[in-house]
Amino acid sequence: MSSSEPQKHPHPHSHAHGHGPAAPVSRHLRKVIAAVLIPFAAAVVVGLAVLWPGGAPTHKPSGVGFDQPTERATVTKVEQVNCADVHAGQPPQQQTPPQGQPPAGGSAQGEDCQRATVKVTTGKDAGRTFQTVVTPDATRHYTSGQDVVVAYSPKAPKELQYSVIDVDRTVPMWVLAALFAFAVVIVGRLRGVLALVSLAASFVVLTLFILPAILQGANPLVVAVVGGSAIMLIALYLCHGLTARTSVAVLGTLASLLLIGLLGSVFIGWALLTGNIDDTTALVHGLYPDIEIRGLLLASIIIGSLGVLDDVTVTQAAAVWELKEADPSASWRKLYGAAMRIGRDHIASVVNTLVLAYAGAALPLLLLFTIAQSSVGTVASSEVVATEIVRTLVGSIGLVASVPLTTLLAALVVSADHKGQGAAAGPGSPEGARPAGGSGRRGSRGKRRKR
């Protein structure tokens, strides 16, 4: 068997992350990459230690909106009653209706409503029952034995302290999560398990650091940068290994996040966006006036872009490594051009995905503007829509920029490494056919032994 035969095995490439293990690079390049990333990782650890909140601040629920204590409950009985008997009918209008039409607002008086008896099952009032009336035009109706979520208002009259606010979706949510985990593990195997572990770690950073730190009054932008960087390091290295290829993806992701932060800060200020665009944000600002709402908006842009950025940078770095393995003699310019052809396809799909994701989230709002027959300019310049436009376009610019940045960095790293090895061992020698990371001095010793 000739020494060149190991190079004949194909290395297929796809946009998925199921690439084989990356060929190791030389010790010199590992030192260069470590010199950049180790101080960055150390800074992230220091930031976590300095900003660590030690838990969310104590807070007494105000009873407004989402700021209500909740308990579990069960619907024990549902009966049909006349809406008029339970005062659920709308009062009739005073104006005279057009001839041949029924009086407006009085239709509910002859209809049946649901009267549900609900039993609280958790909390200090477990076992207590109350009744709620559901009108025929309500979007949600109840059945006997159904589990629900109730809100508790201690300042209300005793018979009105509990009210049903939602249904209990615990079982279907856990079943769906189990199906998701099963699919990831079956298809991804060990990589799938590591992906689930990194997902859990990201959730821990989000719930134990990012959210409590913002509530404690820390700068949301600084918290998002530190927390997002920690999530990035954990997710990428855990899922893809402690390799130079992963390190290149980390550097590309970091550079793109810095660009997103800069552009977001500029355009949020230029467009005079306040970040206070809905009732939830207003409630948070009312409960915690020290929170910088603009910074919270910028933090949401950075965290929202992080997941897609990881996908793009890892794919581009892997593409360059695979292309180099397929053609060891390719220059960095050739590698860059070939990988960018892959990246352009990735850009088109990712940007479209991001825009449609935001459009889907804002679909009810867009429907309201359509009903009002507002012009495109009016819709786009309103703060609610402008905020989503800035969020989408700033994130998309960062995604687009991550492709050439990561591709160029990967091409330079892998070409410099292979070039140095090729000078030490000729292309026809066994060492020249070795993957990246082989020692040139071992090849020289082999030549001396032949002499």
N, C-alpha and C positions, 0 to 999 in steps of 0.2 A: 504494500500500500504506500503510495507516494505521500510526501509531506503536505502536498496541497489538497489532498482529499477532504480533510475536515472543513475546508472552505466551501465545498460544493453543496452543503446542506442549506436549503432555502430558509430564509427568515421572513415569513409572511408578516405583513403590516396591516393593521386596521385602525379605525378610529377608536376602538375600545381600548381599555387599559389592560388587556390580557397579554401584554408582551412578555417575552421571556426575560430572564434576569439580565440586567445590563452588564456588559463586559467591564471589568474594573479598569480604572485609569491609573496612570503612573503615580508614584508616591509624591512627586513634585506637584502635580496638579491637585492631588488631594490636600496637600498643605496649603496651596493657594486658595482653594475653595473653603477650607476650614478657617483660614485667616479672615475670611469675609463673614462666614455664617456663625462661627462660634461667638464673636462679640455681639452679633445681632441676637442670637439665642440667649446670651447672658443678659442683654438689655431687656429682653422680654421677661425673663425670670425676675429681674430686679423690679420691672414695672408691675408685675403681678404681686410681688411682695409689698411694694410701697402702696399700691392702690387697693389691695385686698380689703374688702369691706367688712368682713367678719359677720356677714348676714345682713338681711334687709332691715331697715330701721323700723322700730316699733310704730304701729299705726292703729288708731282706733277707727273702725269703719264708720263712714259718714252716712251710709244708707242710701247714697245717690248712685244711680247707674250700676256699674260693675262693682262699685265700692260697697258691697253688701255681704255680710256673712251668709253662707249658704249651707243647707243641710240636705240630706237624702230623705225621700218620702215615697210612699206607694199609694196609688189610687185604689181605694178599697171598694168603691161603689160608684156606678154611673147610672143616672136615671134621666128620663126625658120629662121636661116640664115646659109649661107654656111660658114663653118669654115675657109676656105681660105680667104673669104672676110673680116673677122674680125681678121685675123692673129692669129687664134687659132690652126692652123695645125702645127705639128712638122716638122722641116726641114728634108728633105730626107738625109739619110746617104750617105757618099761618097764611101764606099766600094761597090763592085759589088755583088748583091744578088745571091744566088744559082739559077741555071737554073730552070725555072718553077715556081719561087716564086716572088711575087710582091715586089717592092722596099720597104725597111724598113723605117718606119717613115712617109711615105707619104700618108698613108691610110686616115688620118683625113681630107685631103684636099678635098675629094669628099663627106664628110659627113656633116650632118646638126648639128649645135650647137644652143643652146638657148641664146637669148639675152633678159635679163630681165631688165625692167625699175623699179627702186626702189625709193620710196618716203619716206624721213625721216619724222617721225611723232612726235618726241620729241626733246627737246633741242633747242639751239639757232638757228639752221638751219632747224627748222621744216618747211616742205613744199618743201624743196630742193630735186631735183631728180638727179639720176645718173644711169648709166647702167653697168651691169656686164654680162660677157659671161660665159656660162656653157658648157663645152665640153661633147661629148657623153659618155666618160668613167668616168665622175664624179660620185661620190657616191650619191650626192644630187642634185635633180632638183627642180625647182620652178614652182608654178602655180599662175595665176592671183588672187589677193586678199589674198595671203598668208602673214602672219605676220612674220617678220624676225628680227634679231638683227644685227646691223651694228657697226663697230669699227670706231673711228674717229682719224685720224692722222693729227694734225694741221700743222706739218712741211712739209707734202707732197704737191705736186701741187694740185691746187684746184679741178681738175677733178678726182684726185685719193685720196682725203682726206677720203672718206667714202668707206668702203668695207663690204660686207656681210660675217659674221663669223659664224652665226648659225641661226637656226629657233627659233621662239618664242613658247615655250612650256608651257606658263603660264596656259592656260585653262586645258589641260590634267593633269598637275601636281596638280592643285587645286582639280580637280575632283577625282583623285586618293587619295589625302590626305583626302578628305571628305568621301570617301568610307572606308578608313582605320579607321577614327574616328568613323564612324557609326558602323562598325563591332566590334570595341573595346567596345563601349558603349552598344550595344545590347547584346553582350555576357558577358562582364564584369560588366555591370550595374554601381553601385557606384564605385567599384574598377576600372572599365574601365575609368570612368571620372577622378578619382584621378591619374590614370596612364598617361592620356593625360596631366593633369596639371603638373605632375612631368616631363614629356617630354618637355613641354614648358619651365619649370624652368631650365632644363639641357641645353636647347638651349640658354637661356638667359645668363647663367654662361659662356657657351662656347664663345658666340659672344661678350659679354660685358666685360668679365674678361680675360679668357685664351688667346684668340687671340690678343687683344690689348696689354695685359701685355707683351707677347712675343715680339711683334713688338716694344714696348718701350724699350727693351733691358734687361728685367728681365730674370733670369735664367729659362730656359724652364722646367727643372726638378722640381724646387720648385713651379713654377706656376702650373704645371700639378698635383702635389701632393695636393696642396691647393685647386685648382679648382675641381679636381676629388673627393676629400674628401667632398667638399660642395655638389657636385652632388649626391654622395652616401648618405649622410645624408638626403637630401631633398627627393630623390626618395624612399628610403627604408621606412622612417618614414611616409611619406605622403601616400604611397601605402599600407603599411602593419600595420600602427598604431604605437603608442608610447608604445610598449610592451617590455617585457624582451626577447621574442622570436626574435623580430626585432633587439634588441640590440645585441644579440648573433650573428646574421647575420652580423651586422655592424662590430663587433670585428673580425669575421672571414674574412670579406672582407678586412679590414684594414691590418691584418697580411699578407694576401696573396699579397696585393699591395706592401707592404714593401719588401717582398721576390722577387717580379717581378722587382722592382726598383734596388735591390741589384744585382740580376743575370744579368739584362740588362746592368747595368753599367760595370760589370766585363767582360762580353763577347763582348760588343761593343768595349771596349778597347783592349781586348786580340786579337780579330779578326781584329783589326785595321780598323774598319768601320768608314768612314767619314760622312755618312749620306747624302752626295751629290751625289745622284744616278740618278737624272733625270733633265730634263730642268726646271721643275717648281721649284725644290729645288735650282737649280743654280740661277734662276732668283730672288728668295727670298733672297738668300745670296748676290747676286750682288746689290740688292736694299737696303738691310739692313745688311751691313757687320758685325755689332755688334752681330747679332743673332748667338748663339752657335748651329751649325748644329747637332753636336752629341747629345747635350742636347735635341734638337728638336726631334731627332729619339727616344730617351728614353722616352720622354714625349708622343709620339704617341703610344708607346708600352703600357704604363700605361693606357692611356685613352681608347685605343682599347680593353684592357682586362677588363675594369671596368664593362661594361654591362653584359658580360657573367658571371663574378664573382658574381654579384648581384643575378642572377638567381640560381647559384649553392648554394650559402650560404643560401639564403632564403629557398630553397627547403630542404636542409639538416636540418636546424633548425626546420622547420615545421615537418619534418619526426620524429625527436626525440620527439617533443611535442605530436604528434598524437600517437606514440607508447607508450608513458608513460600514456596517457589517456586510451588507450586500455588495458594496463597491469600496474596498479598502483604499483604493488609489484616488478616490474622489477628493477634490480640493474643497476648502470650506465654502467657496463661492458656488460650486456645483451642488453641495449639500444644502446650502441655504436656498438656492433656487428650487430644488426638488421639494424640500420640505415646505416652502411657501406655497407651492401649488396645492399641497394638502391643506395648509392653513387657510387658504382662501375659501375652500369649500367649508371648512369648519367655521370660519367667520360668518358666512352667509347663513348657515343653519343656526348658530348660537344667537346672533343678533335678532333674527326673526323669532326665535324662541323667547328671548327676553322681552321683546316688545309685546308679543302676544300674551305673555304671562301677566304683564302689567295691565294690558287692555282687558283681559279676562277678570282681573281683580276689580277693575273700575267699571265693569259693564253696567251695573245699575245706575251709576252716575251718568255714564254716556247715554243711557236710555232717557234719563230725565232731561238732558240737554236736547235730545232729539225730539222729545215731546214738546218742549218749549220752543222748538224751531229756531234755536239760536244759531248764529253764523259760526263758521269754523274759527274765525279770528276771536270772537267773543268767548267761545269755549276754551280755546288754547290759552288765552290770556287770563282766564279766571285762576285764582290761586290754587284751587283744588286740582284742576287739570294741569296747570303749569308745574306744580310740584311733582306730579307723576311724570311729566315730560322731562323735567330736569333729572329726575331719578333714573329714568330709562336711558336717556341719551348720554349722561355722564358715565353710567355703568357700561354702556355699549362702547363708548370711546376707549375706556380702559380695557375692555375685552379685545377690541380691534388692535390696540397698541401692544397687547401682550403677545400676539402671534409673532410679529417681526422681532420683538425684543428677545423672547425666549428662543426663537429659531436661530437668531444670530449668535446669541451666547452659546447655545448648544453646539452650533457648527464650529465656532472658534475653539471651544474646549476639546471636542472630540478630534478635530483636525490637528491641533497642536500636540495632543497626546500621541496620535498615530504617527505624526511626522517625526517626533523625537525617537520613537521606537524604530521607524523605518531606517533612520540613519545609523542606528546601532546594529541592525541585523538586516541583511539584504532581503529583497522581496522573494527570492527563490529559496531562502533558507527556512528551516523549520521555525525559527524564532520570528521570521517575517510573517509567517502564516498564523502566529499566535494571536489570540484576541488582545484587545487593548489592555495594558497593564503588565505585559511581560517585561522582563528585565533585559535591557540591552547588554549589560555586562555578562549575563549568562550566555548570550549569543557569542560574545567575544571569546569567552573561555572555551566554547565549543570549537571555534576555529583554531585556537591554539592546540587543542587536543588532536585535531585532524592533522596539523603539521607534525 
